[in-house]
Amino acid sequence: MRVFDASSMIYAWDNYPIEQFPGLWEWMAGQIESKQLLMPSVAFEEVNHKTPDCGEWLKENNLEQLEINHAIAHEAKRIKGLLGIANDKYTTGVGENDILIVATARLHKAELVSDEAKQPNLPKLPSNRKIPAVCVMPTVAVSCINFIEYIRASGAVFR
């Protein structure tokens, strides 16, 4: 099972138009149907707000949204503490939704698909880390790949 961040879904929608890549989107619909592709509700809301036509496509294909429950909120609070974020004072790194998305993937033991920039050199302030850098923290330990890595890992061929 893979949990998608808004950044990856928007990346796919913007760079692989459904009219030109119907096979990709048919395959994605199959991934949604088989519950191999899910999204936290906060990620879906971002997609629906920024790219309404993609949000509509996801709804039409019955995307399962993972709701933010007490356990996820508690895990997000733990991750915020690891990053040194207090009193909701976010810096240039992850935001509240990002932390909820990472916490959702972690508690569902799912791989996270995110197209946020990788940071090969970690920032001095942990609060400046983006999603991939948060995922690799030993105390978070969530596998994180981008959309292209997701496609390659699937082995799917689109004709």
N, C-alpha and C positions, 0 to 999 in steps of 0.2 A: 504494500500500500504506500502511496505517495501523497503527501500533503503539499498543496500548491500555495505559494505566496502570490499576492496580487501582481508583483513585478514580473513573474514568469508567465502568468496567463496573459497579461497585457503585452508582453514581449511577443509571445506566440501570435496573438491576434493581430498585432500591428505588422509583424514581419512575415507572416505566412497567411495571407488573405484566404479566406475560405473558398472564394471563387477560383483561386489559382491552385490551391492545395486541398481539394476536397477529400482526398484519401487520408491525409493527416488528420483532418477534423472528424472523419468517420471513425478512424482509429481512436481518437481522443474520446468520442462519444461512447465507444465500446469500453474504454477504460473507466469512464464515469459509470456506465451501466453495471460493470462488474465490481464497482466499489474499489478500484485500484487507484483512482484519482479522486481525491476529496479536497475540500477547502475549509479552513476555519471561517466562521461566519464573518469575522472582521475583515478577512481578505476578500471574501465575496463582495461585501459592501463597498470596499475600495474599487474593485473591478467594476461593479455596477454603476458607481458614481462617475468614474473616469472614462469608462468605455461601455455605455449603456447597451450597445448592440451585442457586445460580448456577454454582458450580464444576462441579456435576454436569451442568447444561445445556451448559456449554462443552465438557465431555468428550464428551457424547452427540453434539455437533455437530462433533466432531473438530477442535477448535481446535488450530492449530499453535502450539506454544510455541517461542520462540527461546531456545535455551540460552545461558548465559553462558560464553563461551569465552575464551581467552587474549587475543585482540584486544580484546574488550569490556572485560575486566578492566583491561587496559592503558589503554584510553581512559577508563574510570571513574577510574583513578588520576590521570590527567592533569587531569580535571575537578575532582577533589578538591583538587588542587594549586592550580588557578585560584581555587577558593573559599576557599583558606587553611585547609582542614581537614587537620590533622596528627594522627597517632596515634589515629585514629578518634574524635576529640573533636568530635562533632556538636553543633550548637547548635539553634536553633528552626527552621532551614531544612530543606533536604533531608537525608534519611537515606541510608544505604548503598544500599538497594534503589532509591530514587529516582535516585541517580546511575547505577546499573547500567541502569535503564530509559532514561534520557536517552542514555547511551552506546550502548545497543542501537539506539535509533532513529537516532542519528547514523551509526553504522557501516552500518546497513541503508539509509541514505538515505531514511528513511521519516518521514512526518508523525506526530507524537505526539499522542494524544488523552488529555488529563489534565484532571480537574476540580479540581485543587488551585487554591487562591485565587491570583488575579493580584495582583501588588504594583505598583501604578502608581508609588509612591514607593519606590525601591529602598532596602533597609536599608543602614545604614552598613557593617555587617560583611557581606561577600559570603557568608559561611557561613550567614547567616540567610535566604538566598534560597530560595524555593519553586521547584518544577519550571518553571513558565512563565518566571520571571525568569532561571533558569539557561539555558533554551533560547534566550533572546534575546541572551545574551552573544555578541559577535562571534566569539569564539574557540570557541564551541560551535555556534551557528547551526543550530538544529533548529526547524523549523516546529512550533508547538504550538497546538492548538485544544481547546476543550472539547466535551462530548458534543452540546450543542445546535448548536454551530457545525458539527460533523461531520454532523449530520442535515441542516442547511440546505445545506451544501456538496454533499451527495449529490443534492439535487433530488428525492429519493424522495417519493412521496405514499402515505400509508397510509390505506386505507379499511376 
